[in-house]
Amino acid sequence: MQATNPFQPIMDGIDELKELLHSIKKEPELELKEKFYSFKEASAILKVDYQTVRSHVQKGNIKAEQIGRFYRINHLDLMDALKDVKSLKYKR
């Protein structure tokens, strides 16, 4: 005779919860890949002036895509440039 584990339903539930938590953890990464910011929003995130963001885009320090007549900065590109912009902010 095989003894049944009384904790098997609980272990199955825990496995389902682990899978659910893993999928929830991955969702923000997918959303942020498709998130775009305007110069004004990017300047608020970087805590610099609007013109500073604009000049960094023109210099090529921050990658931006032109959509119509407006520029939009991808979230990942903005985060990559965050370190550079902060260091360039104080260079004179």
N, C-alpha and C positions, 0 to 999 in steps of 0.2 A: 504494500500500500504506500502511496505517495502522500507525504504530509504536505498540506497546503500552507503556504506562508500567510499568516493573517495580516501581515503588513504590505502585501503585494498591491492592493488597491491604492494605498497611500503612496507607495513608491512610484506607481504609474502616474498618479496625480502630480508628484514632484517632477517627474520627467517632462510632463506636459507644461508645467510652469516654467521650467528651465528653457524649453523651446520658445515659449511665449516671451519671456524676458530677453532672450537673445534676439528675437525678431524686433522687439521694441527698441532695443539698444541700437540696432542697425538703421532704423528709420530716420533719425535726425541726420545722419551722414548723407543719406540719399536726398533728403530735402535740401540740405545746404549746398549740394553740388549744383542745384538748379536755381539757387537764390542769387539775385542780382541787386546791386545797390546803385543809387544815383550818386553824383558827387557830393550832394548835401548829406545824404545818409552815411556815406563813407567818411566824410569829414567829422560827423558826430561820433562815429565808432572810433576813429583814430585820434579824436580830440585835437584836431588841427583845423586850420581855416579852410574854407571851400577852395580858395585860390591855390592853396598848397597842394591839395589833392589834384586839382586841375593841372598844375605845373608838373607834378610827378607823372601824371598820365602822359602829358606831352613829351616829357623827357624819356619815357619808356620804363621808368622805375616801377610803375604799377600798370599791369595789363588791363585794358578796357576794350569793350566791343562797342562799335557804333551801331545803334539800332535806330534807323531813321536819322533824325538830326540830333539825337541824344546819345550820350555815352552811358554805358552800364558796366559796372565792375562786378565780376564774379566773386562770390564769397571766398572761395579757396584762394584765388589770386590776391584778394585783399588781405587775407590772413598771412599769406606768404610775404607780402610786401610790408606787413605791419612792422617787422623788426627794422627794415631798411628806412621806412618813413620816420620812425621814432628817432633813429640815429641821425638822419638827415635834418630833422627838425632843429637840432641844436648845433649843427655845423654852421659856422659863419666865417 
